[in-house]
Amino acid sequence: MQFLLYLIFYPILWIISILPFPLLYLVSDIVYVIVYYIIGYRKKTVRENLTLAFPNFSKEELLKIEKKSYHHLCDTFLEMIKTMTISREEMNKRYVFTNIEVYLDLEKKGKSIALMCAHYASYEWAVSMNHHINFIGYGIYKKIANKYFDKLVRDIRSKFKAVLISTKETKSTIENNAKNNVLGVFGFASDQTPRFSQNLYWDSFLGIETPIHTGAETLAKRYDMNVIFLKGKKVKRGYYEASFEVLSEDVQSVPDFKISELFTRKVENQIKEAPEFYLWTHKRWKHKR
């Protein structure tokens, strides 16, 4: 069944991927109408999230953000498919790193790097960073249940010299690299709700006390990695910019959880600048006090 689904959908994905961008965004507009108005995909979750995050906004303001966020979500999905066939030159034109020298200077410190980012703007296209760096770039992701589509995602990322590792493989990969003196940069999208347990760290996110991910900080401290933040920005439809901000070059000297707190503050500021480009379809506050 998995292979049959793959055979059915792969040709459709490939055809979409070769569309010129004007046609791609026309398809995105159609998908938006279907997803938002007909299916209503996770609309209840989005409205709950926006109401919690912006309690002082009017219903009209929230509805405007909601519709824009769905439009951006559809663009992101189509852009992800476009990655199958997009050229390196086209990608570099559409996803620009404004201060890559900040990252490259961190490479010179001779330590592996934990790169922290949010599900904001075009987090999928951030993989193009691997064309500009010297370290091995590892993308941490959640495996897709369909093994054929999972392989497809890995193949797409390998175009940009990225090595995908599952969340379960992350610790062992970093540990093996440390033992063998292999330097790498590991991408952590650390803004979603962690699994609930009794050993969580709680912090305020957009004014709501909730558990936050501390895995990137924990691993960075355990294996003495430098930590950097990738801030994404949507310039206009189909065009993005990303900038780097160093969070720590001496993680051992930073009090526990301070790096995670600093990351959370930066994500908050990013969202407040343009909330419509954040991924609101996930339950960000599954657990709150």
C-alpha positions in Angstrom: 0.0 0.0 0.0 2.8 2.4 0.9 4.5 1.9 -2.5 1.2 2.2 -4.3 0.5 5.6 -2.7 4.0 6.6 -3.6 3.5 5.6 -7.3 0.2 7.6 -7.4 1.5 10.8 -5.7 5.1 11.1 -6.9 4.2 12.0 -10.5 1.8 14.7 -9.2 4.5 16.1 -6.9 7.1 16.1 -9.7 4.8 17.9 -12.1 4.1 20.6 -9.5 7.8 20.9 -8.8 8.6 21.8 -12.4 6.0 24.6 -12.6 7.4 28.1 -13.1 6.9 30.1 -9.9 3.9 32.2 -11.2 2.0 29.0 -11.9 3.2 27.4 -8.6 1.6 30.2 -6.7 -1.6 30.0 -8.7 -1.8 26.4 -7.6 -1.1 27.6 -4.0 -4.0 30.0 -4.2 -6.3 27.1 -5.2 -4.9 24.9 -2.5 -5.5 27.7 0.0 -9.2 27.9 -0.9 -9.5 24.1 -0.5 -7.5 23.9 2.8 -9.0 26.9 4.5 -12.6 27.3 3.2 -13.5 23.7 2.3 -11.5 21.4 4.5 -10.9 23.9 7.3 -7.6 22.1 8.2 -6.9 22.5 11.9 -8.8 25.7 12.0 -9.9 25.2 15.6 -6.2 24.7 16.7 -5.1 27.8 14.8 -7.8 30.0 16.3 -7.1 28.7 19.8 -3.4 29.4 19.4 -3.9 32.9 18.0 -6.4 33.8 20.8 -3.9 32.6 23.4 -1.0 34.4 21.9 -2.7 37.7 21.2 -5.5 38.1 23.8 -5.6 41.9 23.2 -6.2 41.6 19.5 -9.7 42.1 18.1 -11.6 39.3 16.3 -11.0 41.1 13.0 -7.2 41.3 13.6 -7.0 37.7 14.6 -9.0 36.6 11.5 -6.7 38.6 9.2 -3.6 36.9 10.7 -5.4 33.5 10.5 -6.1 33.9 6.7 -2.6 35.2 6.0 -1.0 32.3 7.9 -3.0 29.7 5.9 -1.9 31.4 2.7 1.7 31.3 3.8 1.3 27.7 4.9 0.1 26.7 1.4 3.0 28.6 -0.1 5.4 26.8 2.1 4.0 23.4 1.2 4.2 24.2 -2.5 7.7 25.6 -2.1 8.8 22.4 -0.3 7.6 20.4 -3.4 9.5 22.9 -5.6 12.7 21.9 -3.8 12.6 18.6 -5.8 13.7 20.3 -9.0 14.8 23.9 -8.1 18.3 24.8 -9.2 21.0 26.0 -6.9 21.1 29.4 -8.6 17.4 29.9 -8.2 17.5 28.8 -4.5 20.3 31.2 -3.8 18.3 34.0 -5.4 15.2 33.3 -3.4 16.7 32.4 0.0 19.5 34.8 1.0 21.7 34.6 4.0 22.4 38.2 4.9 25.4 37.6 7.3 26.8 34.2 6.5 30.2 35.4 7.8 28.8 35.3 11.4 28.3 31.6 11.0 31.6 31.0 9.2 33.5 32.8 12.0 31.9 30.4 14.4 33.2 27.4 12.4 36.7 28.7 12.9 36.4 28.1 16.7 36.9 24.4 16.0 33.7 23.1 17.7 30.5 21.6 16.3 27.5 23.9 16.2 23.9 23.6 17.4 21.8 25.8 15.1 18.4 26.6 16.7 15.5 27.9 14.6 11.7 28.1 14.6 9.0 26.9 12.3 8.9 30.4 10.8 9.0 31.8 7.3 10.6 29.3 5.0 12.2 26.9 7.5 12.3 24.2 4.7 14.5 26.3 2.4 17.0 26.9 5.2 18.6 23.6 4.0 20.2 25.6 1.2 22.7 26.8 3.9 24.7 23.7 3.2 26.0 25.2 -0.1 27.6 28.1 1.9 29.3 26.2 4.8 32.3 23.9 5.4 30.9 21.7 8.2 28.7 18.7 7.6 25.1 19.9 7.9 22.7 17.7 9.7 18.9 18.3 9.6 17.0 16.7 12.5 13.6 15.6 11.4 10.7 13.3 12.4 10.6 10.2 10.1 7.7 9.9 7.7 5.7 6.7 8.2 5.7 5.9 4.5 9.3 4.7 3.9 9.2 5.7 0.2 8.3 9.3 0.9 10.8 9.3 3.7 13.5 8.3 1.2 12.2 11.0 -1.2 12.6 13.7 1.5 16.2 12.4 2.3 17.1 12.5 -1.4 15.8 16.1 -1.8 17.8 17.3 1.1 20.9 15.5 -0.1 20.7 17.8 -3.2 21.8 20.6 -0.8 24.4 18.4 0.9 22.3 18.0 4.0 22.4 14.8 6.0 19.0 14.0 7.6 18.9 12.3 11.0 15.9 11.3 12.9 15.3 12.7 16.4 16.2 9.3 17.8 19.5 9.3 15.9 20.6 12.8 17.1 22.3 12.0 20.3 24.3 9.0 19.0 25.3 11.0 15.8 26.6 13.9 17.9 28.4 11.5 20.3 30.0 9.5 17.4 31.1 12.8 15.8 32.7 14.0 19.0 34.6 10.7 19.5 35.9 10.8 15.9 36.6 14.6 15.8 34.1 15.2 13.0 32.8 18.7 13.0 29.1 19.4 12.1 26.3 21.8 12.4 23.0 20.3 13.7 19.7 22.0 13.0 17.2 22.0 15.9 13.7 23.4 15.3 13.1 23.8 19.0 9.9 25.8 19.2 7.3 23.1 19.3 5.8 21.4 22.4 8.0 18.7 23.9 6.7 15.4 25.0 5.2 15.7 28.5 7.0 14.2 31.4 7.8 15.1 35.0 11.3 16.5 34.1 10.2 19.4 31.9 11.5 22.9 32.0 8.8 25.6 32.0 9.0 29.1 30.6 6.8 31.8 29.3 6.1 31.7 25.6 4.1 34.6 24.2 2.9 35.2 27.8 1.8 31.7 28.5 3.8 29.4 30.9 4.4 26.2 29.1 7.1 23.4 28.7 9.9 24.3 26.3 12.4 22.2 24.4 15.8 22.1 26.1 17.4 19.2 24.1 19.6 21.5 21.9 21.0 23.2 25.0 21.5 19.9 26.8 23.4 18.3 23.9 25.4 21.5 23.3 26.6 21.5 26.9 27.3 17.7 27.0 29.4 17.8 23.9 30.7 21.4 24.2 29.1 22.8 21.0 28.7 26.4 20.1 25.1 27.6 19.7 23.7 29.9 17.0 20.2 31.2 16.1 18.8 31.4 12.6 16.3 34.1 12.2 14.1 33.8 9.0 12.2 36.6 7.3 9.8 36.6 4.4 10.6 39.6 2.2 7.8 38.9 -0.3 6.1 36.0 -1.8 8.8 33.4 -2.8 11.7 35.4 -1.4 13.3 35.1 2.0 16.2 36.3 4.1 17.9 34.6 7.0 20.4 36.0 9.5 22.5 34.5 12.2 22.9 35.5 15.8 25.4 33.8 18.1 23.8 32.6 21.3 26.9 31.2 23.0 30.5 30.4 22.3 31.1 29.1 25.9 28.1 27.0 26.8 29.7 25.6 29.9 29.7 29.0 31.5 26.0 29.7 30.8 23.5 28.8 33.6 21.3 25.8 32.8 18.2 26.7 30.6 19.4 30.2 29.9 20.2 29.4 26.3 16.8 27.8 25.8 15.2 30.9 27.4 17.2 33.2 25.1 16.1 31.1 22.1 12.4 31.4 23.2 12.7 35.2 23.5 14.1 35.5 20.0 11.3 33.3 18.6 8.8 35.5 20.4 10.2 38.6 18.8 10.3 37.0 15.4 6.6 36.1 15.7 5.6 39.5 17.0 7.2 41.2 13.9 4.9 39.2 11.5 2.8 36.5 13.2 1.3 35.4 9.9 4.5 33.6 8.9 4.6 31.3 12.0 3.3 27.7 11.9 0.1 27.9 14.0 -1.4 24.6 13.0 0.4 22.7 15.8 -0.9 22.7 19.3 1.9 24.9 20.8 0.3 25.0 24.3 -0.8 21.4 24.9 0.3 21.8 28.5 0.1 25.1 30.3 -0.2 26.4 33.9 
